[in-house]
Structure formats: structure tokens, C-alpha cells
Amino acid sequence: MPPAAVTPSTYPVYASRRRWVWRGFLLLLFLLWCLLTGLQVVEMFTANSTANSNTFDDYALLLEGEKLSPAQIPELEAKVSQYPDDLPNRLRLLGYYREYHESDIALPPVHVRHILHVIQHYPERPLMDSYQYYLHLNRDVDADAYQQARAIWLKCLEKQPENPVVWLHAAEFFEWDEPELMNDVLQQATLQFTDNSEFLANLYYKHTNRINELWEDLVFEETNLPRETELICTPVQRESYIRKCHEYAANCDALRHQIDKYQREIINILDRLIKVSSDHEYLRRLTLQVRHCLLAQQGVRASELAERLLSDIHVWGRAEEYEAGQYYAYLALASRALNEQRVEEAAAYLQKAAQISAIDDLDFLPVMQLIVPLYQAGQMRAVIDYLTACRKLWPDNASEFDKLIKLMQDGQPLDEHLIHKLEYDFYIY
């Protein structure tokens, strides 16, 4: 049967139905728009809240980025472009672009943009501690980008003059290309945060890491010591050999001078840290101070601090908890006794240190500077006991300790290059 015709009497009914259908359709479109907009807002909120959160690990995200494939990069770049505060994905991209830091070519513009963005907006983030690996801008190759980053860091210091972490990170930036400016920044910061334990602790670790790098360079120089051979027979060859020897000596002297300089600065930093330390930190930092004075050849100061350390450990009843403090204190007292020609007393203190270092605790690091003079003074037994205890504690270096012990048992001179190598191996903080 054909549908009934629309007559004037039924027209209002049909018109009303059409209006309701149209209104329902518009309502459906509105609800769909609200849903899509809501999803975008939630996504943006999630990205921003994650980016502004301190719950994620900067280094973990950087390492994730190193494992990304090129096919994954466009999507991440699109996300970061849409949500500039998406720091986790920006860190992944910085990790991916790290390979460009291993060449002498200019960084890609997209990489430079990420670097400048994180410096400007996140100067206090932990990733700034890895500046040389992920954020380094070469002053010569990336000249324009370097100048932009330099201006941003100086602006950050103006905006956050009370933030010690920003000062440390700015100094990290200037270290490679403008060491004089780095020293100025650190000097100003040290005067400003003289009683700030967080700043001083971070500065301490920065300097110790720098010493480790210098020690590595020194060991490399000593490994490449020019050696006179039978092939040096012409005046030109002889002149070349002498020139290399002078260069070697100059390089080693310069490295030792820098190591001594940083050691003195570390001792001054620890002096300040000890003054502002809590009871829990006091003995540990005083222990570090004794060790650094030993390494810096400040025997008198080390022995004075050692006596203070042993007294405080006894008064506080912390003998079992602070065996490392006793260990370094005995070594410092052995050093003083040796300098005052009390050889047997020095040997006795070294054996006390050996008895403590036999405990399985990695806080006990071998100190090699007493080995040669005590061996030459006829105290072979004490030296062998000490090296044997060190060998037990550090089995990875057992072959080096065995060589030294064998040389002593055979009555041979000790290999000073091997001792230098062990000094470097245990220059750990």
C-alpha cells in the first residue's frame, strides 16, 4: 500500500518529527565533539603533569632514547611539537641524538632546538649533570647554538640566583669551552652558598669526578712514556726522543698540578661540610677528609684529623659502624710516624689498618703511598699483610697485588708504574 499523502492536517506532525531528528543529529555531533575535545584535554593534561613531575628518571629515559630506531622518531617529534612540555619524550629524543656528540660535525637543527629548550625550561633537572654526553655544544662547530645556550645559562643565573643546582649546572656547561668563566661561576656560587650543604656536597662530587678524569689522563701519559731504544742512533732521532721526553714530563707535571689543586679545593669543601653536617653525616665526612689529606700528602693535617676521628668514634660508641674511619685514621697515623722516622710504629699502624680492611666492606680503598717507603725501611712483613688484606677485598686486582708481593719476597725493587696504576684504580669516591 502506498504511503499516505501528506495533507495539510498531517503536515505539522511530519515537520515536528523532522525537527526532532535534526536536533538529535546535532546533539550527537555535539557529544562527539565534546568527547574528542575531552580526550585531547586529558592527553594534554597527562603529558603536562608527567612532564612537570619529578617521578620519572631522566637517565632511564635518555637510555631508552639511545635504543630507538629511526622509524620511531617522527612520531615522538610530532608529540613534542604538539606538547612542548612533554619532557619524557624530549629526553628520549635527546638520548637518540646522542650519537651526533661523538663526531666533529655540527648538530642537526632539530637536535639543537631540544638542547636549548631543556636548558631554558629545566636548568635544574638531573640530566644537566650529563651535559657532555647529551647536551654538549661545541663552541667552534656549533658556534651560533653555543652562544644561544651561553646566553640562556647566564639568564638562568639572573632568574634563579638562590638555586645552587642551577649554578652548578651552569658551571658544567662552561667547563669545556670557557674554563675561566666556569671558575668565576663556581667562585661566586661558593661565596654565596658557603653554608649550603646541598651545594657543597654536589661541588665535592663534581671535583672528585674531575680528579678521576685527570688521573686517567696521567696514567695514559705514563703508559706512553718515551723509551730509548737502539734505533735512536742519528742526531735527528735523538733530538726527537729528547723533545718527546720534555713533552711527557711537562704533561705529567701539568696533570699532577691540577690534581693537587682539586685536592686542596676538596679539602676546603669538606671543612665547610663538616661544620654544617648532621650527626649522621659528620663521621662519614670526617673520614673522607682524612683520606683526602692523605692523598694530598698533608700528613700533619691528616694525623690531627685522624686523632679527632678516633676519639669521636670512641666517644659516640660507633666503633663497629665506622670501621672505615678507623682504617683511614690508622693509615694517617702510620704516615706521620714514618715521616718522623718511627718506622716500627708506622708498621704497627699499617698492620692495624690491614686487620680492619680484611672486613668485607668496599669502603676500604687501598692507599699505596706507604708501600714503597716501609718496604725500603725493612718492614716487609707489615706491607705484605696489608697488600694481602687488600687482595682479599679487591679480587679483580689480585694479579697486581700478587706481583708486588712476589717482588718483595724475592727482594726486588717494587714496580712504581704498577703502584701508580693501583693508585688510579682505587681513586674512587
C-alpha positions in Angstrom: 0.0 0.0 0.0 1.5 3.4 -0.9 2.2 5.7 1.9 -0.4 8.1 2.9 -0.1 11.5 1.3 0.9 14.4 3.5 -2.2 16.5 3.9 -2.5 19.9 5.5 -3.8 18.2 8.6 -0.8 15.8 9.0 2.0 18.2 7.9 2.7 19.6 11.4 3.3 16.0 12.7 5.9 15.3 10.0 7.5 18.7 10.4 7.8 18.1 14.1 9.4 14.7 13.6 12.0 16.1 11.1 12.9 18.8 13.6 13.5 16.3 16.4 15.6 14.1 14.1 17.7 17.0 13.1 18.1 18.2 16.7 19.1 14.6 17.7 21.7 14.6 15.0 23.1 17.9 16.1 23.2 16.7 19.7 25.0 13.6 18.6 27.6 15.7 16.8 28.0 18.0 19.8 28.5 15.0 22.1 31.1 13.5 19.8 32.9 16.9 19.6 32.9 17.0 23.4 34.3 13.5 23.6 37.1 14.3 21.2 37.9 17.6 22.9 37.9 15.9 26.3 40.3 13.2 25.1 42.7 15.9 23.9 42.4 17.8 27.1 43.1 14.6 29.1 46.1 13.7 26.9 47.5 17.2 27.2 46.9 17.2 31.0 48.6 13.8 31.3 51.6 15.0 29.2 51.9 18.2 31.2 51.5 16.5 34.5 54.1 13.9 33.6 56.5 16.5 32.3 56.2 18.6 35.4 56.5 15.6 37.7 59.8 14.6 39.3 58.8 10.9 39.5 60.5 9.9 36.2 64.2 9.1 35.9 66.0 11.4 33.5 68.8 8.9 32.8 66.5 6.0 32.3 64.6 8.0 29.6 67.9 9.1 27.9 69.0 5.5 27.8 65.6 4.5 26.3 66.2 7.0 23.6 69.5 5.5 22.7 67.7 2.3 21.8 65.1 3.9 19.5 65.0 3.2 15.8 64.9 5.9 13.1 61.3 4.9 12.3 60.1 5.8 15.8 61.5 9.4 15.7 58.9 11.2 13.6 56.1 10.2 16.0 58.0 11.4 19.0 58.9 14.6 17.3 55.2 15.2 16.4 54.3 14.7 20.1 56.9 17.1 21.3 55.9 19.6 18.7 52.3 19.4 19.8 53.1 19.4 23.5 56.3 21.3 24.2 56.2 20.4 27.9 56.4 16.7 27.1 59.8 16.3 28.8 59.9 12.5 28.9 59.6 12.2 25.1 62.0 15.1 24.6 64.5 13.2 26.8 64.1 10.1 24.7 64.9 12.2 21.6 68.0 13.6 23.2 69.1 10.1 24.0 68.5 9.1 20.4 70.5 12.1 19.1 73.5 11.4 21.4 75.4 9.7 18.5 75.9 13.2 17.0 78.1 14.2 20.0 80.6 11.6 19.0 81.5 13.4 15.8 83.0 16.8 14.9 80.2 17.9 12.6 77.5 20.4 13.5 74.5 19.1 15.3 71.2 18.9 13.4 68.9 21.9 13.9 66.2 19.7 15.5 68.7 18.4 18.0 69.9 22.0 18.8 66.2 23.0 19.5 65.8 20.2 22.0 69.0 21.2 23.8 68.1 24.9 24.0 64.6 24.0 25.2 65.7 21.9 28.1 68.4 24.4 29.2 65.9 27.2 29.2 63.0 25.4 30.9 64.7 22.7 33.0 68.1 24.1 34.1 67.8 22.2 37.5 67.0 18.8 36.1 69.4 15.9 36.8 70.1 15.4 33.0 72.2 18.6 33.2 74.8 16.5 35.1 75.3 14.6 31.9 75.8 17.7 29.8 78.9 16.4 28.0 77.1 13.2 26.8 73.7 14.6 25.7 73.7 18.4 25.6 77.2 19.4 24.6 77.5 22.2 22.1 80.9 22.6 20.6 81.9 26.3 20.7 83.7 26.1 17.3 81.5 23.7 15.4 78.1 24.8 16.8 79.1 28.5 17.3 75.6 30.1 17.0 73.9 27.4 19.1 76.7 27.7 21.7 76.2 31.4 22.0 72.4 31.0 22.4 72.9 28.4 25.1 75.5 30.6 26.8 73.1 33.5 26.9 70.3 31.2 28.3 72.5 30.0 31.1 73.6 33.5 32.1 69.9 34.4 32.1 69.1 31.4 34.3 71.6 32.6 36.8 69.9 36.0 36.9 66.4 34.5 37.3 67.4 31.9 39.9 70.3 33.3 41.9 69.2 31.4 45.0 69.2 28.0 43.3 72.6 26.2 44.0 71.9 23.4 41.5 71.5 25.9 38.6 74.9 27.4 39.4 76.5 24.0 39.4 74.9 23.1 36.1 75.9 26.4 34.5 79.5 25.7 35.6 79.2 22.3 33.9 78.2 24.0 30.7 81.2 26.4 30.7 83.8 23.8 31.8 84.7 22.6 28.3 84.9 25.8 26.3 85.3 28.5 28.9 87.0 27.2 31.9 87.8 30.7 33.2 84.1 31.5 33.2 83.4 28.2 34.9 85.8 29.1 37.7 84.2 32.6 38.1 80.7 31.0 38.3 81.9 28.4 40.9 83.7 31.1 42.9 80.6 33.3 43.1 78.5 30.3 44.0 80.9 29.1 46.7 80.8 32.6 48.3 77.0 32.7 48.1 76.3 29.2 49.3 79.2 28.8 51.8 76.9 27.1 54.3 74.6 25.3 51.9 75.3 21.5 52.4 73.5 20.5 49.2 75.6 22.8 47.1 78.9 21.8 48.9 78.1 18.1 48.6 77.4 18.5 44.8 80.6 20.6 44.4 82.5 17.9 46.2 81.3 15.2 43.9 82.0 17.4 40.8 85.6 17.9 41.9 86.2 14.2 42.7 84.9 13.3 39.3 87.3 15.8 37.7 90.2 14.3 39.6 89.3 10.8 38.4 89.4 12.2 34.8 92.8 13.8 35.5 94.2 10.5 37.0 93.1 8.7 33.9 94.9 11.1 31.7 98.0 10.8 33.9 98.0 7.0 33.7 97.7 7.3 29.9 100.7 9.6 29.8 102.8 7.3 32.0 101.8 4.3 29.9 103.1 6.1 26.8 106.4 7.1 28.4 109.1 7.6 25.6 111.6 4.8 25.7 115.1 5.0 24.4 115.9 2.2 22.0 118.8 1.0 19.9 117.1 2.6 16.9 117.9 6.1 18.2 121.2 6.5 16.5 121.1 9.6 14.4 121.1 13.2 15.7 117.6 13.8 14.4 116.2 10.7 16.2 118.0 11.7 19.3 116.5 15.2 19.2 113.1 13.8 18.6 113.4 11.5 21.6 114.6 14.3 23.9 111.7 16.5 22.7 109.2 13.7 23.5 110.7 13.3 26.9 110.3 17.0 27.7 106.7 16.9 26.4 106.0 13.9 28.5 107.4 15.5 31.7 105.5 18.8 31.0 102.2 16.9 30.5 102.6 14.8 33.6 103.6 17.9 35.7 100.6 19.8 34.5 98.2 17.0 35.3 99.7 16.5 38.8 99.4 20.2 39.4 95.7 20.1 38.5 95.1 17.1 40.7 96.8 18.8 43.6 94.7 21.9 43.0 91.5 20.0 43.1 92.6 18.1 46.1 93.1 21.3 48.0 89.7 22.6 46.9 88.1 19.3 48.0 89.7 19.6 51.5 88.3 23.1 51.8 84.9 22.0 50.8 84.9 19.1 53.3 86.0 21.6 56.0 82.8 23.5 55.4 80.6 20.4 55.0 81.8 19.1 58.3 80.8 22.3 60.0 77.2 22.0 58.7 76.9 18.2 59.0 74.3 16.4 61.0 75.4 13.7 63.4 74.8 11.0 60.8 77.0 12.7 58.2 79.7 14.1 60.5 81.8 11.0 61.0 81.5 9.9 57.3 82.7 13.3 56.1 85.5 13.4 58.6 86.6 10.0 57.3 86.6 11.4 53.8 88.6 14.4 55.0 91.3 12.1 56.5 91.6 10.2 53.2 91.8 13.3 51.1 94.5 14.8 53.3 96.4 11.5 53.0 96.2 11.6 49.2 97.2 15.3 49.1 100.3 14.5 51.1 99.1 16.7 54.0 100.4 14.3 56.6 100.3 16.6 59.6 96.7 17.6 58.9 95.7 14.0 58.2 97.1 12.8 61.5 95.4 15.6 63.5 92.1 14.7 61.9 92.8 11.0 62.5 93.2 11.5 66.2 90.0 13.6 66.3 88.2 10.9 64.3 89.3 8.0 66.5 88.3 10.0 69.6 84.8 10.9 68.3 84.2 7.3 67.2 85.1 6.1 70.7 83.0 8.8 72.5 80.0 8.1 70.3 80.3 4.4 70.6 80.3 3.9 66.9 83.4 1.6 66.5 81.6 -1.2 64.6 79.6 1.2 62.5 82.6 3.3 61.4 85.4 0.8 60.8 86.3 2.8 57.6 87.0 5.8 59.8 89.4 3.7 61.9 91.0 2.3 58.8 92.0 5.7 57.3 92.9 7.0 60.7 95.4 4.2 61.2 96.9 4.9 57.8 97.2 8.6 58.6 99.0 7.9 61.9 101.3 5.4 60.1 102.2 8.2 57.6 103.0 10.6 60.4 105.1 8.0 62.3 107.0 7.2 59.1 107.7 10.9 58.4 109.1 11.2 62.0 111.4 8.2 61.4 109.4 6.0 63.8 109.4 3.1 61.4 108.2 0.3 63.7 105.3 2.4 64.9 104.3 3.1 61.3 104.4 -0.6 60.5 102.2 -1.4 63.5 99.6 1.1 62.4 99.7 -0.3 58.9 99.0 -3.8 60.3 96.1 -2.4 62.3 94.7 -1.0 59.1 95.2 -4.4 57.5 93.2 -6.1 60.2 90.3 -3.7 59.7 90.5 -3.8 55.9 90.1 -7.6 56.0 86.5 -7.0 56.7 84.4 -7.4 53.6 83.4 -3.7 53.0 84.1 -1.7 49.8 84.6 1.5 51.8 88.2 0.4 52.4 90.2 1.6 49.5 93.9 0.8 49.3 96.3 3.7 49.9 99.5 2.9 48.2 101.8 5.7 49.2 103.1 3.9 52.3 104.1 0.7 50.5 107.5 1.7 49.0 109.0 3.6 51.9 108.0 1.0 54.5 109.3 -1.8 52.3 112.6 0.1 51.8 112.8 0.6 55.6 112.7 -3.2 56.2 109.1 -3.6 57.2 108.3 -6.2 54.5 106.0 -8.3 56.8 103.7 -5.4 57.6 103.5 -4.3 53.9 102.7 -7.9 52.8 100.0 -8.2 55.4 98.4 -5.0 54.2 98.6 -6.0 50.5 97.2 -9.4 51.3 94.2 -7.9 53.0 93.7 -5.5 50.0 94.0 -8.5 47.7 91.2 -10.3 49.5 88.9 -7.3 49.4 89.6 -6.4 45.7 90.0 -9.8 43.9 89.8 -8.1 40.5 93.2 -6.6 41.2 94.6 -9.8 42.7 97.3 -10.2 40.0 98.7 -6.7 40.6 98.9 -7.3 44.4 100.5 -10.7 43.8 103.2 -9.2 41.6 104.1 -6.7 44.3 104.1 -9.4 47.0 106.3 -11.6 44.8 108.8 -8.8 44.2 109.1 -8.2 47.9 109.5 -11.9 48.7 112.3 -12.0 46.1 114.0 -8.9 47.5 113.4 -7.0 44.3 112.6 -3.3 43.9 108.9 -2.5 43.5 107.4 -1.6 40.2 106.4 2.0 40.7 104.4 2.1 37.5 102.3 -0.7 38.8 101.8 1.2 42.1 100.6 4.2 40.1 98.2 2.1 38.3 96.7 0.8 41.5 96.5 4.3 42.9 94.4 5.2 39.9 92.3 2.1 40.1 91.3 3.0 43.6 90.8 6.7 43.2 87.1 6.0 43.7 84.6 8.0 45.7 
